[in-house]
Amino acid sequence: MKLLLIDGHYYAYRSFHAIRNLTNSRGEPTGAIYGFVKTLRRMIKDIRPDYAAVIWDMGLPERRVKLQPQYKQQRTEMPADMVPQLDIIQKIVPQLGFQSLGLPDTEADDLIASYAVAATGNKMEVVLATNDKDLFQLVNDHVLVYSTNKADLTAPHEFALLGHEHVVNKWGIPPLQIGEVLSLIGDTSDNIPGVDGLGVKTASAILRDHGPLDAILESPDRIRNERFREKIRASVELIRQNREMVRLDLDLPLPAAIDQLVITPDYPALIASLEACEFKSLLNEVKSEAGVPVSAAASAAPKNPAPSPAPVAPDPVPVPQAAAAPIPVAAKAPKSKKKTASLETQGQGELF
């Protein structure tokens, strides 16, 4: 049995940055919605899971904020044209057949980790759809990471399931030690400071040659390079803090049992949502699956194909919220000329 766990905010933002300036006839932005729906439908095709859930950030854990009050404080507010799209995305998730899950004051990676541990304990295979560095700590023979990023693909494959070998090639250490590397180097995307002058390669080499991390912190003298030895000696307390900051919660209460995560689309509601967004080609696909007749006019090819989408932004970062529906306060969006485009031809690059 296979469980797919999807990092909701990551894919919502990835879709938002991949397909910009896309609207329906009412002028409402729809690019992120389209990209998100297409991406999740592709995941089902690629992975063929037995169970699946979309998991959302719903605030910051108190333990991390108490330890480092600056945690994630550098992140900006959600773009104004993303706010209404996230509302619709979260409404569509259960219509696609996925449970939409989160816990108050909890980040998605912690809840994803708790589900992954529970599932592997029941001898299930787990696929994580995420770009979160922390979650690569979980990779093993039964937990893989789904990717469509070009850098991770080998021809002729259109997606990859990243495992132990990928982690070792990228990080220079096995998955269980990723937390130790992050403890040394910090994480700028989360505003976690690291030891000055240490990057991934250097930190990995130190751990390979002199680790594990606990032994290094107990006796920095074991590090031969004097410059790095003194840097780590002066940063022992920071490194111990970071170790706790990057530690994943593995035993959170699960808001839905795994056997409740069967994928069950609500086709009438999904069709109504796609009609409101004016996603003609996507609507026809769904109608065909649901056994609903598709008119010839509706299936006609668009006369004016849309322009190519903007490049996908690296590791987009939402502002976590503690509300049941995690919708951050909108920021002023940069002014741009909106264009109503044929959705069938938008975003067909790396995103899908």
Rosetta silent file (secondary structure, phi, psi, omega in degrees, C-alpha in Angstrom):
SEQUENCE: MKLLLIDGHYYAYRSFHAIRNLTNSRGEPTGAIYGFVKTLRRMIKDIRPDYAAVIWDMGLPERRVKLQPQYKQQRTEMPADMVPQLDIIQKIVPQLGFQSLGLPDTEADDLIASYAVAATGNKMEVVLATNDKDLFQLVNDHVLVYSTNKADLTAPHEFALLGHEHVVNKWGIPPLQIGEVLSLIGDTSDNIPGVDGLGVKTASAILRDHGPLDAILESPDRIRNERFREKIRASVELIRQNREMVRLDLDLPLPAAIDQLVITPDYPALIASLEACEFKSLLNEVKSEAGVPVSAAASAAPKNPAPSPAPVAPDPVPVPQAAAAPIPVAAKAPKSKKKTASLETQGQGELF
SCORE:     score description
SCORE:     0.000 S_00000001
   1 L     0.000  144.723 -174.117    0.000    0.000    0.000 S_00000001
   2 E  -126.465  134.190  179.231    1.244    3.481   -0.865 S_00000001
   3 E  -114.435  127.667  175.952    0.610    6.838    0.865 S_00000001
   4 E  -105.386  125.019  179.348    1.182   10.184   -0.907 S_00000001
   5 E  -117.801  120.577 -171.088    1.736   13.231    1.337 S_00000001
   6 E  -111.608  129.100  176.811    1.640   16.619   -0.420 S_00000001
   7 E   -78.477   98.726 -170.345    3.099   19.874    0.929 S_00000001
   8 H   -59.857  -50.985 -177.376    0.133   22.153    0.143 S_00000001
   9 H   -64.718  -36.856  179.405    1.691   25.594    0.466 S_00000001
  10 H   -59.607  -49.118 -176.556    4.769   24.590   -1.514 S_00000001
  11 H   -74.162  -29.454  175.227    2.766   23.464   -4.538 S_00000001
  12 H   -64.382  -46.062 -179.908    0.301   26.360   -4.294 S_00000001
  13 H   -70.320  -37.528  178.358    3.149   28.880   -4.396 S_00000001
  14 H   -60.462  -42.492  178.258    5.043   26.951   -7.040 S_00000001
  15 H   -66.880  -38.854  179.561    1.982   27.058   -9.266 S_00000001
  16 H   -60.514  -44.844 -178.122    1.463   30.762   -8.522 S_00000001
  17 H   -76.871  -22.286 -179.298    4.988   31.662   -9.641 S_00000001
  18 H   -78.768  -32.380 -174.390    4.875   29.359  -12.675 S_00000001
  19 L  -128.594   96.147 -176.992    1.679   30.793  -14.191 S_00000001
  20 L  -104.468  159.986  174.553    1.295   34.541  -13.728 S_00000001
  21 L    58.172   31.481  178.396   -1.182   37.078  -15.137 S_00000001
  22 E  -106.547  126.913 -176.329   -3.748   34.411  -15.944 S_00000001
  23 E  -135.526  164.958  169.749   -7.386   35.337  -15.359 S_00000001
  24 L   -89.579 -175.307 -175.318  -10.907   34.245  -16.197 S_00000001
  25 L   -67.648  -14.972  178.031  -13.344   36.453  -18.137 S_00000001
  26 L   -90.490    0.679  179.780  -14.255   38.255  -14.893 S_00000001
  27 L    83.117   11.030 -178.881  -10.649   39.340  -14.379 S_00000001
  28 L   -86.371  134.767 -179.164  -10.105   37.024  -11.422 S_00000001
  29 E   -66.348  138.618 -175.934   -6.606   35.460  -11.142 S_00000001
  30 L  -137.967   -1.805 -174.856   -6.610   31.718  -11.813 S_00000001
  31 H   -59.632  -46.034 -178.795   -3.044   30.656  -12.673 S_00000001
  32 H   -64.382  -37.940  179.920   -2.168   29.184   -9.279 S_00000001
  33 H   -63.244  -48.964 -179.137   -5.464   27.275   -9.173 S_00000001
  34 H   -59.387  -48.795 -178.964   -4.918   25.792  -12.616 S_00000001
  35 H   -62.008  -40.636 -178.734   -1.318   24.818  -11.897 S_00000001
  36 H   -65.340  -46.001 -178.783   -2.189   23.265   -8.540 S_00000001
  37 H   -64.075  -46.006  179.283   -5.040   21.155   -9.928 S_00000001
  38 H   -60.918  -40.690 -178.141   -2.974   19.973  -12.899 S_00000001
  39 H   -64.552  -45.815 -179.399   -0.040   19.119  -10.628 S_00000001
  40 H   -66.650  -37.407  177.999   -2.088   17.023   -8.199 S_00000001
  41 H   -66.719  -35.512  176.595   -3.813   15.181  -11.026 S_00000001
  42 H   -66.980  -39.658  178.977   -0.406   14.417  -12.535 S_00000001
  43 H   -56.969  -43.111  179.941    0.838   13.100   -9.172 S_00000001
  44 H   -60.848  -42.170  179.306   -1.993   10.585   -9.068 S_00000001
  45 H   -65.317  -43.034 -176.211   -1.082    9.415  -12.562 S_00000001
  46 H   -72.055  -43.374 -168.816    2.644    9.194  -11.779 S_00000001
  47 H   -98.093  -30.947 -177.909    2.505    7.642   -8.308 S_00000001
  48 L    52.090   58.916 -177.858   -0.814    5.751   -8.267 S_00000001
  49 L   -77.556  157.476  172.820   -1.196    5.964   -4.480 S_00000001
  50 L   -86.024  -29.974 -179.948   -3.745    4.050   -2.421 S_00000001
  51 E  -137.827  153.910  179.740   -4.068    6.939    0.048 S_00000001
  52 E  -159.683  154.526  175.418   -3.223   10.645   -0.146 S_00000001
  53 E  -152.900  148.349  171.196   -3.524   13.934    1.736 S_00000001
  54 E  -102.317  127.369 -173.639   -2.626   17.593    1.228 S_00000001
  55 E  -118.588  136.392 -171.125   -1.068   19.045    4.370 S_00000001
  56 L  -117.941  148.759  167.334   -0.896   22.760    5.202 S_00000001
  57 L   -67.733  133.876  177.046    1.132   25.076    7.419 S_00000001
  58 L  -135.192   38.412  177.258   -1.117   26.385   10.191 S_00000001
  59 L   123.577  177.915 -178.673    1.261   28.410   12.332 S_00000001
  60 L  -105.635  135.756  177.681    4.633   28.145   14.059 S_00000001
  61 L   -64.356  137.281 -177.801    5.356   25.656   16.859 S_00000001
  62 H   -59.530  -36.419 -176.651    5.882   27.367   20.196 S_00000001
  63 H   -62.095  -34.979 -179.979    9.023   25.350   20.903 S_00000001
  64 H   -76.748  -40.869 -178.818   10.805   26.819   17.870 S_00000001
  65 H   -66.867  -37.915  177.928    9.680   30.412   18.425 S_00000001
  66 H   -64.284  -38.674 -176.211   10.723   30.292   22.096 S_00000001
  67 H   -73.709  -43.039  178.776   14.149   28.990   21.180 S_00000001
  68 L  -137.231   92.698 -175.308   14.783   31.450   18.332 S_00000001
  69 L   -57.640  -21.836 -179.969   12.236   34.319   18.272 S_00000001
  70 L   -80.504    1.202 -174.829   13.515   35.430   14.846 S_00000001
  71 L   -56.326  119.044  177.763   12.396   32.145   13.299 S_00000001
  72 L    60.512   16.313 -178.041   10.845   32.851    9.855 S_00000001
  73 L   -74.822  -11.163 -179.463   10.326   36.508   10.740 S_00000001
  74 L   -83.029   -7.052 -173.060   11.971   37.616    7.475 S_00000001
  75 L   -75.693  142.927 -176.503    9.182   36.204    5.327 S_00000001
  76 L   -88.780  165.141  179.478    6.960   38.579    3.410 S_00000001
  77 L   -71.172  159.638 -179.564    3.185   38.646    3.258 S_00000001
  78 E   -65.384  136.563  176.831    1.279   36.684    0.656 S_00000001
  79 E   -56.933  144.082 -174.789    0.847   38.488   -2.700 S_00000001
  80 L   -58.809  -37.053 -177.621   -2.597   40.044   -3.036 S_00000001
  81 L   -83.286   -1.011  173.419   -3.517   38.044   -6.146 S_00000001
  82 L   -89.293  -30.525 -173.600   -2.545   34.800   -4.408 S_00000001
  83 H   -55.088  -54.572 -179.230   -4.948   35.230   -1.467 S_00000001
  84 H   -66.973  -28.273  179.061   -8.233   34.509   -3.308 S_00000001
  85 H   -69.744  -37.714  178.416   -6.595   31.699   -5.275 S_00000001
  86 H   -65.124  -36.956  174.819   -5.475   29.922   -2.109 S_00000001
  87 H   -55.752  -48.190 -177.012   -9.058   30.096   -0.844 S_00000001
  88 H   -70.131  -40.135  177.601  -10.267   28.344   -3.988 S_00000001
  89 H   -56.571  -45.944 -177.777   -7.390   25.843   -3.996 S_00000001
  90 H   -69.604  -25.416  174.276   -8.242   24.763   -0.459 S_00000001
  91 H   -74.073  -35.842 -175.859  -11.891   24.407   -1.447 S_00000001
  92 H   -76.783  -27.959 -175.570  -10.973   22.294   -4.485 S_00000001
  93 H   -50.402  -53.354  178.312   -8.618   19.907   -2.631 S_00000001
  94 H   -67.204  -26.372  176.247  -11.424   17.725   -1.175 S_00000001
  95 H   -67.358  -31.182  175.340  -13.293   17.941   -4.480 S_00000001
  96 H   -72.361  -15.195  177.321  -10.225   16.356   -6.104 S_00000001
  97 L   109.339    2.808 -177.830  -10.613   13.554   -3.575 S_00000001
  98 L   -97.630  144.289  165.793   -7.854   14.459   -1.109 S_00000001
  99 E   -69.731  139.222  177.979   -8.146   15.058    2.611 S_00000001
 100 E  -110.502  111.217 -165.457   -6.998   18.625    3.394 S_00000001
 101 E  -125.582  152.171  174.434   -5.201   18.488    6.757 S_00000001
 102 L  -173.318  164.727  176.192   -3.401   20.662    9.273 S_00000001
 103 L  -129.201  141.148  178.436   -3.012   21.264   12.995 S_00000001
 104 L   -55.274  141.052  177.849   -3.057   24.641   14.803 S_00000001
 105 L    55.973   36.771 -177.365    0.410   26.070   15.504 S_00000001
 106 L  -135.933  136.196  176.103    1.967   23.294   13.438 S_00000001
 107 L   -86.736  151.429 -175.873    4.096   23.373   10.308 S_00000001
 108 H   -58.476  -38.513 -175.435    3.315   21.043    7.435 S_00000001
 109 H   -63.736  -33.467  178.419    6.691   19.286    7.560 S_00000001
 110 H   -68.702  -42.229  179.628    6.099   18.102   11.143 S_00000001
 111 H   -70.432  -38.166  174.951    2.655   16.685   10.361 S_00000001
 112 H   -59.543  -44.251  179.852    3.958   15.113    7.151 S_00000001
 113 H   -62.027  -40.624 -179.622    6.766   13.510    9.163 S_00000001
 114 H   -65.439  -40.905  176.454    4.313   12.135   11.733 S_00000001
 115 H   -65.022  -41.229 -178.695    2.154   10.610    8.993 S_00000001
 116 H   -62.384  -43.610  179.777    5.217    9.131    7.280 S_00000001
 117 H   -65.475  -42.823  179.153    6.429    7.471   10.478 S_00000001
 118 H   -62.730  -40.178 -177.463    2.957    6.118   11.261 S_00000001
 119 H   -69.039  -45.242  179.865    2.583    4.747    7.729 S_00000001
 120 H   -66.777  -29.188  174.620    5.968    3.034    7.595 S_00000001
 121 H   -64.406  -23.806  175.591    5.202    1.550   11.000 S_00000001
 122 L   -98.016   18.703  176.278    2.243   -0.109    9.268 S_00000001
 123 L    62.831   34.529  175.371    4.551   -1.394    6.498 S_00000001
 124 L   -98.158  155.002  170.161    3.307    1.118    3.903 S_00000001
 125 E   -87.104  142.605 -176.997    5.337    2.817    1.195 S_00000001
 126 E  -126.678  134.970  173.226    5.376    6.624    1.483 S_00000001
 127 E  -120.004  126.842  178.870    5.966    9.291   -1.172 S_00000001
 128 E  -102.184  122.761  175.469    6.561   12.883   -0.069 S_00000001
 129 E  -101.007   97.051 -172.451    5.698   15.633   -2.576 S_00000001
 130 L  -162.913  165.777  170.840    7.729   18.525   -1.183 S_00000001
 131 L  -121.608   14.555 -175.370   10.843   20.639   -1.607 S_00000001
 132 L   -77.413  121.308 -178.763   11.473   20.977    2.132 S_00000001
 133 H   -58.203  -39.998 -176.430   15.084   20.168    3.032 S_00000001
 134 H   -57.179  -37.246 -174.113   14.100   18.997    6.517 S_00000001
 135 H   -72.707  -14.371  175.732   11.908   16.206    5.152 S_00000001
 136 H   -69.294  -12.550  173.530   14.820   14.578    3.321 S_00000001
 137 H   -62.182  -25.086 -174.539   15.865   13.357    6.787 S_00000001
 138 H   -84.400  -12.081 -173.342   13.049   10.808    6.466 S_00000001
 139 L   -61.130  130.949  174.403   14.255    9.205    3.227 S_00000001
 140 E  -156.436 -162.536 -177.804   14.879    5.464    3.490 S_00000001
 141 L   -64.983  -18.843 -175.906   13.924    2.282    1.658 S_00000001
 142 L  -115.989   -2.419  179.428   10.235    2.984    2.308 S_00000001
 143 E  -128.067  117.746  179.934   10.103    6.817    2.094 S_00000001
 144 E  -123.452  162.077 -179.841   10.897    8.580   -1.197 S_00000001
 145 E  -112.980  126.527  179.712   10.534   12.179   -2.409 S_00000001
 146 E   -80.522  134.880  179.075    8.577   12.962   -5.609 S_00000001
 147 E  -145.946  140.751  169.125   10.182   15.473   -7.966 S_00000001
 148 L  -117.394   11.927  178.326    9.583   16.861  -11.452 S_00000001
 149 L   -67.954  134.118 -175.385   12.517   19.297  -11.247 S_00000001
 150 H   -55.757  -36.065 -177.899   14.712   18.954  -14.338 S_00000001
 151 H   -64.283  -21.331 -177.322   17.869   18.646  -12.245 S_00000001
 152 H   -96.534   -6.020 -171.613   16.488   15.465  -10.663 S_00000001
 153 L   -96.355  150.207  170.313   15.325   13.748  -13.870 S_00000001
 154 L  -123.571  132.053 -177.246   17.020   11.259  -16.138 S_00000001
 155 L   -59.558  143.490    2.449   15.744   10.830  -19.701 S_00000001
 156 L   -97.061   21.538 -173.002   13.197    9.730  -20.711 S_00000001
 157 L   -73.605  143.781 -179.317   11.522    9.945  -17.292 S_00000001
 158 L  -101.852   -5.621  173.615    9.167   12.845  -16.532 S_00000001
 159 L  -150.682  164.713  179.694    9.343   12.460  -12.754 S_00000001
 160 E  -134.844  148.964  170.846   11.716   11.006  -10.180 S_00000001
 161 E  -112.133  107.822 -171.068   11.354    9.327   -6.811 S_00000001
 162 E   -85.633  131.406 -177.791   14.403   10.456   -4.858 S_00000001
 163 L  -126.136 -154.832 -174.639   15.935    8.058   -2.391 S_00000001
 164 H   -56.865  -44.967 -177.671   19.061    7.385   -0.347 S_00000001
 165 H   -61.219  -41.357  178.523   21.463    7.617   -3.303 S_00000001
 166 H   -61.037  -45.203 -178.594   20.146   11.054   -4.304 S_00000001
 167 H   -61.567  -45.804 -179.395   20.589   12.394   -0.759 S_00000001
 168 H   -62.987  -41.708  179.847   24.157   11.079   -0.510 S_00000001
 169 H   -64.966  -37.842 -176.507   25.055   12.529   -3.927 S_00000001
 170 H   -82.515  -41.848 -172.236   23.596   15.949   -3.094 S_00000001
 171 H  -101.246  -19.493 -178.602   24.500   16.307    0.576 S_00000001
 172 L    81.184    3.757  178.881   27.547   14.079    0.917 S_00000001
 173 L  -144.318  162.863  178.989   26.016   12.318    3.919 S_00000001
 174 L   -72.198  163.181 -175.793   23.131    9.852    4.493 S_00000001
 175 H   -53.541  -39.722 -176.900   19.583   11.147    5.130 S_00000001
 176 H   -62.719  -18.014 -179.175   19.716   10.682    8.907 S_00000001
 177 H   -99.457    2.046  178.220   22.548   13.218    9.105 S_00000001
 178 H   -59.254  -39.764  177.401   20.845   16.016    7.155 S_00000001
 179 H   -59.731  -34.402  178.743   19.659   17.450   10.470 S_00000001
 180 H   -69.688  -39.652  176.775   23.278   17.524   11.657 S_00000001
 181 H   -62.204  -47.609 -179.331   24.358   19.429    8.532 S_00000001
 182 H   -64.396  -30.267  177.111   21.530   21.951    8.983 S_00000001
 183 H   -64.207  -33.444  179.862   22.496   22.341   12.652 S_00000001
 184 H   -81.391  -43.163 -171.745   25.939   23.496   11.508 S_00000001
 185 H   -96.014  -13.319 -175.659   25.034   25.646    8.499 S_00000001
 186 L    74.388 -168.693 -179.740   21.602   26.947    9.581 S_00000001
 187 E  -149.965  103.346 -176.017   18.822   27.623    7.087 S_00000001
 188 H   -62.968  -30.817 -178.919   18.501   31.099    5.587 S_00000001
 189 H   -67.409  -23.448  177.929   14.999   30.356    4.239 S_00000001
 190 H  -106.374    4.224 -179.574   13.820   29.844    7.842 S_00000001
 191 L    64.392   35.360  175.521   16.031   32.590    9.338 S_00000001
 192 E  -100.197  115.882 -177.171   18.052   30.043   11.318 S_00000001
 193 L   -73.631  148.906  178.417   21.664   31.292   11.681 S_00000001
 194 L  -118.191 -176.946  176.761   24.561   28.910   11.123 S_00000001
 195 L   -71.038  127.285 -176.807   28.240   28.732   11.929 S_00000001
 196 L   -56.799  128.221  174.618   29.998   31.506   10.011 S_00000001
 197 L    88.346   -0.127  179.204   31.864   30.247    6.978 S_00000001
 198 L  -101.967  128.558  172.393   30.374   26.739    6.884 S_00000001
 199 L  -114.583 -175.670 -175.973   28.498   25.503    3.820 S_00000001
 200 H   -59.176  -47.258 -176.103   26.994   22.136    2.949 S_00000001
 201 H   -62.883  -45.327 -178.949   30.213   20.638    1.538 S_00000001
 202 H   -66.953  -44.659 -179.698   32.387   21.700    4.450 S_00000001
 203 H   -62.279  -42.217  179.358   29.848   20.686    7.092 S_00000001
 204 H   -63.742  -40.847  179.284   29.357   17.294    5.439 S_00000001
 205 H   -64.086  -40.800  178.323   33.118   16.722    5.272 S_00000001
 206 H   -62.338  -42.184 -179.868   33.506   17.576    8.966 S_00000001
 207 H   -68.338  -38.862  178.742   30.752   15.133    9.888 S_00000001
 208 H   -65.046  -41.049 -173.765   32.202   12.373    7.698 S_00000001
 209 H   -84.937  -30.028 -170.636   35.705   12.821    9.080 S_00000001
 210 H  -131.378   -1.353 -174.348   35.004   13.671   12.715 S_00000001
 211 L   -73.689 -177.399    8.370   31.317   12.986   13.428 S_00000001
 212 L   -75.245  176.698 -173.876   28.758   12.304   14.619 S_00000001
 213 H   -60.639  -41.563 -179.319   27.712   15.801   15.662 S_00000001
 214 H   -56.996  -41.520  179.953   27.270   14.961   19.350 S_00000001
 215 H   -66.391  -38.116  178.546   30.870   13.785   19.532 S_00000001
 216 H   -64.276  -42.726 -179.075   32.087   16.956   17.780 S_00000001
 217 H   -68.479  -32.924  177.597   30.208   19.186   20.214 S_00000001
 218 H   -71.352  -32.635 -176.258   31.567   17.257   23.188 S_00000001
 219 L  -146.141   80.183  179.142   35.122   17.519   21.886 S_00000001
 220 H   -59.495  -19.006 -178.334   35.739   20.087   19.116 S_00000001
 221 H   -62.161  -16.509  179.962   39.468   19.296   19.402 S_00000001
 222 H   -70.811  -13.238  177.876   38.878   16.242   17.218 S_00000001
 223 L   -81.791  121.144 -175.307   38.568   18.617   14.206 S_00000001
 224 L   -71.394  -39.064 -177.958   42.006   18.887   12.586 S_00000001
 225 L   -70.625  116.907 -173.754   41.405   22.156   10.693 S_00000001
 226 H   -62.487  -41.747 -177.165   42.132   24.870   13.232 S_00000001
 227 H   -62.163  -47.920 -179.705   39.935   27.532   11.634 S_00000001
 228 H   -70.182  -34.277  178.126   36.830   25.320   11.555 S_00000001
 229 H   -59.662  -45.193 -178.114   37.643   23.869   14.976 S_00000001
 230 H   -72.289  -33.861  177.162   37.619   27.310   16.574 S_00000001
 231 H   -63.196  -44.224 -179.297   34.485   28.396   14.696 S_00000001
 232 H   -70.864  -38.739  177.861   32.585   25.362   15.963 S_00000001
 233 H   -58.753  -38.236 -178.838   34.005   25.712   19.483 S_00000001
 234 L   -78.556   -9.536 -173.922   32.682   29.294   19.593 S_00000001
 235 L  -120.869   19.438 -174.863   29.252   28.221   18.283 S_00000001
 236 H   -57.250  -44.488 -177.404   28.478   25.137   20.382 S_00000001
 237 H   -66.685  -41.288  177.604   25.376   26.656   21.993 S_00000001
 238 H   -61.209  -43.534 -178.658   24.032   27.916   18.635 S_00000001
 239 H   -63.337  -40.537  177.869   24.559   24.478   17.082 S_00000001
 240 H   -63.993  -39.798  175.357   22.678   22.804   19.936 S_00000001
 241 H   -60.524  -48.291 -178.192   19.813   25.280   19.441 S_00000001
 242 H   -61.573  -34.698  178.961   19.761   24.591   15.710 S_00000001
 243 H   -58.736  -39.738  178.492   19.669   20.853   16.365 S_00000001
 244 H   -74.920  -34.898 -179.393   16.373   21.373   18.187 S_00000001
 245 H   -63.348  -39.657 -175.545   15.085   23.838   15.568 S_00000001
 246 L   -92.258   -2.465  177.739   15.469   21.364   12.686 S_00000001
 247 L   -68.078  128.321  178.637   14.254   18.353   14.656 S_00000001
 248 L   -83.745  141.076  171.264   11.007   17.064   13.119 S_00000001
 249 L   -77.099  125.416 -174.289    8.057   16.147   15.321 S_00000001
 250 L  -110.844   -0.849 -174.541    7.383   12.488   14.623 S_00000001
 251 L  -135.215   35.526  177.305    4.494   11.730   16.963 S_00000001
 252 L   -68.644  153.077  173.724    1.900   14.461   16.454 S_00000001
 253 L   -65.288  133.811 -178.174   -1.772   13.481   16.727 S_00000001
 254 L   -86.267  120.895 -177.522   -3.050   12.612   13.257 S_00000001
 255 L   -66.186  -17.947  174.656   -6.179   14.646   12.370 S_00000001
 256 L  -145.149  136.946  177.699   -7.409   11.777   10.156 S_00000001
 257 L   -64.242  149.996 -176.959   -6.531    8.101   10.306 S_00000001
 258 H   -59.071  -37.238 -178.544   -4.492    6.828    7.367 S_00000001
 259 H   -71.721   -4.406  174.493   -7.264    4.468    6.295 S_00000001
 260 H   -93.847    1.842 -174.637   -9.518    7.539    5.903 S_00000001
 261 L   -96.451   23.326  175.253   -7.214    9.012    3.251 S_00000001
 262 E   -63.390  138.156 -177.378   -8.675    7.064    0.318 S_00000001
 263 L   -79.907  114.106 -176.366   -8.891    9.302   -2.770 S_00000001
 264 L  -133.144   90.052 -177.835  -12.589    9.901   -3.492 S_00000001
 265 L   -62.272  144.805  171.996  -13.284   12.737   -5.969 S_00000001
 266 L  -103.160   85.786 -171.224  -16.517   14.738   -5.696 S_00000001
 267 H   -61.218  -43.250  179.550  -17.027   15.139   -9.437 S_00000001
 268 H   -59.297  -43.661  179.674  -20.166   17.354   -9.400 S_00000001
 269 H   -68.659  -40.436  179.545  -18.524   19.868   -7.043 S_00000001
 270 H   -64.136  -43.180  178.788  -15.192   19.707   -8.905 S_00000001
 271 H   -61.421  -41.435  178.313  -16.869   20.279  -12.274 S_00000001
 272 H   -62.125  -40.844  179.483  -18.726   23.296  -10.863 S_00000001
 273 H   -66.917  -42.396 -179.938  -15.450   24.781   -9.555 S_00000001
 274 H   -68.209  -33.992  175.302  -13.615   24.238  -12.834 S_00000001
 275 H   -64.151  -41.500  179.766  -16.515   25.799  -14.756 S_00000001
 276 H   -63.847  -33.531  178.851  -16.345   28.876  -12.507 S_00000001
 277 H   -82.934  -13.136  179.044  -12.614   29.158  -13.230 S_00000001
 278 L    67.754   41.661  177.424  -13.245   28.614  -16.973 S_00000001
 279 L   -91.453   85.321 -169.434  -10.699   25.802  -17.333 S_00000001
 280 H   -63.941  -54.825 -176.911  -12.048   24.369  -20.594 S_00000001
 281 H   -65.093  -44.876  178.729   -9.549   21.621  -21.417 S_00000001
 282 H   -63.070  -39.214  177.728   -9.145   20.567  -17.802 S_00000001
 283 H   -61.027  -42.247  178.926  -12.913   20.614  -17.385 S_00000001
 284 H   -63.558  -38.942  177.062  -13.297   18.278  -20.356 S_00000001
 285 H   -59.227  -47.206 -177.021  -10.772   15.844  -18.872 S_00000001
 286 H   -67.697  -42.228  178.553  -12.670   15.713  -15.593 S_00000001
 287 H   -60.228  -40.100  179.666  -16.058   15.393  -17.290 S_00000001
 288 H   -62.781  -43.023  177.190  -14.736   12.492  -19.330 S_00000001
 289 H   -61.258  -39.481 -175.654  -13.545   10.736  -16.169 S_00000001
 290 H   -83.091   -4.182 -179.507  -16.895   11.346  -14.513 S_00000001
 291 L    77.535   23.214  178.818  -18.870   10.105  -17.524 S_00000001
 292 L   -95.338  132.257 -179.663  -20.369   13.529  -18.215 S_00000001
 293 L   -58.385  141.709  178.340  -20.911   14.381  -21.926 S_00000001
 294 L  -112.175  126.547 -179.076  -18.486   16.924  -23.378 S_00000001
 295 L   -74.499  151.397  179.589  -19.781   19.278  -26.050 S_00000001
 296 L   -63.234  -37.760 -178.767  -17.836   19.676  -29.295 S_00000001
 297 L   -64.651  -40.201 -177.280  -17.711   23.452  -28.858 S_00000001
 298 L   -68.918  -27.200 -176.107  -16.228   23.156  -25.401 S_00000001
 299 L   -91.922    1.774 -179.545  -13.504   20.791  -26.595 S_00000001
 300 L   -63.999  147.468 -179.868  -12.387   23.002  -29.491 S_00000001
 301 L   -70.960  147.704  179.797   -8.738   24.062  -29.465 S_00000001
 302 L   -68.792  144.401 -179.671   -8.029   27.660  -28.425 S_00000001
 303 L   -79.378  -32.206 -175.888   -7.438   30.144  -31.224 S_00000001
 304 L  -121.439   91.667 -179.373   -4.933   32.266  -29.312 S_00000001
 305 E   -58.386  147.590 -178.756   -2.480   30.169  -27.283 S_00000001
 306 L   -77.940  158.578  176.846   -1.274   31.764  -24.077 S_00000001
 307 L   -68.672  162.988  178.873    2.318   32.903  -23.562 S_00000001
 308 L   -65.660  147.212 -179.716    4.815   30.672  -21.769 S_00000001
 309 L   -71.252  160.025  174.696    4.687   30.847  -17.971 S_00000001
 310 L   -67.582  158.284  179.329    7.286   32.640  -15.890 S_00000001
 311 L   -60.267  151.254  178.174   10.059   30.458  -14.399 S_00000001
 312 L   -70.615  129.596  178.344    9.199   28.556  -11.246 S_00000001
 313 L   -73.087  142.853 -179.903   10.445   30.401   -8.177 S_00000001
 314 L   -73.206  129.683  172.513   12.808   28.379   -5.916 S_00000001
 315 L    41.489   64.221 -179.215   11.272   27.085   -2.667 S_00000001
 316 L   -58.886  150.848 -170.619    8.423   29.663   -2.302 S_00000001
 317 L  -127.474  107.027  176.182    7.711   30.620    1.270 S_00000001
 318 L   -77.669  159.559  172.421    4.217   31.233    2.677 S_00000001
 319 L   -88.447  112.518 -176.597    3.542   33.115    5.904 S_00000001
 320 L   -64.354  146.611  178.372    2.176   30.465    8.313 S_00000001
 321 L  -127.782  156.075 -179.403   -1.134   31.174   10.019 S_00000001
 322 L   -96.224   -4.406 -177.989   -2.826   29.569   12.995 S_00000001
 323 L   -72.258  161.672 -178.480   -6.364   29.796   11.592 S_00000001
 324 L   -61.126  -37.565  172.891   -8.230   26.715   10.426 S_00000001
 325 L  -106.914  106.805 -168.664   -7.915   27.922    6.850 S_00000001
 326 L   -74.687   79.355 -179.502   -4.297   29.163    6.616 S_00000001
 327 L  -110.379  106.043 -179.675   -4.764   32.337    4.589 S_00000001
 328 L   -67.874  162.088  177.315   -2.052   34.926    5.320 S_00000001
 329 L   -66.522  136.081 -175.202   -2.722   38.676    5.196 S_00000001
 330 E   -76.385  142.912  171.960   -2.357   39.933    1.661 S_00000001
 331 E  -100.635  164.658  177.945    0.433   42.260    0.645 S_00000001
 332 L   -69.053  128.144 -179.518    0.195   44.806   -2.151 S_00000001
 333 L   -88.364  145.827  176.441    0.892   43.061   -5.423 S_00000001
 334 L   -63.028  141.679 -178.973    3.012   44.737   -8.122 S_00000001
 335 L   -70.935  136.880  176.603    0.903   46.261  -10.869 S_00000001
 336 L  -152.160  159.840  178.709    0.888   44.354  -14.121 S_00000001
 337 L   -78.888  117.758 -179.792   -1.236   44.044  -17.222 S_00000001
 338 L   -78.333  148.345 -179.770   -3.665   41.144  -16.733 S_00000001
 339 E  -137.039  128.576  173.498   -4.404   38.874  -19.658 S_00000001
 340 E   -81.818  118.906 -171.811   -7.220   36.386  -20.071 S_00000001
 341 L  -122.373  159.266  174.922   -5.474   33.374  -21.561 S_00000001
 342 E   -73.643  113.350 -172.100   -6.333   29.941  -22.883 S_00000001
 343 H   -69.082  -22.420 -177.053   -5.590   27.738  -19.902 S_00000001
 344 H   -60.941  -26.837 -172.903   -5.053   24.613  -21.988 S_00000001
 345 H  -110.127    1.979  179.729   -1.624   25.851  -23.130 S_00000001
 346 L   -84.178  145.399  167.976   -0.382   27.577  -19.963 S_00000001
 347 L    64.125   37.629 -177.245    2.222   26.088  -17.659 S_00000001
 348 L   -93.875   13.556 -179.995    3.145   23.006  -19.648 S_00000001
 349 L   -88.367 -132.560 -172.620    6.821   23.136  -18.694 S_00000001
 350 L   -60.989  -29.129 -176.897    8.574   21.891  -15.589 S_00000001
 351 L   -59.761  -42.127 -175.557    5.516   22.403  -13.358 S_00000001
 352 L  -104.044    0.000    0.000    3.502   19.617  -14.989 S_00000001
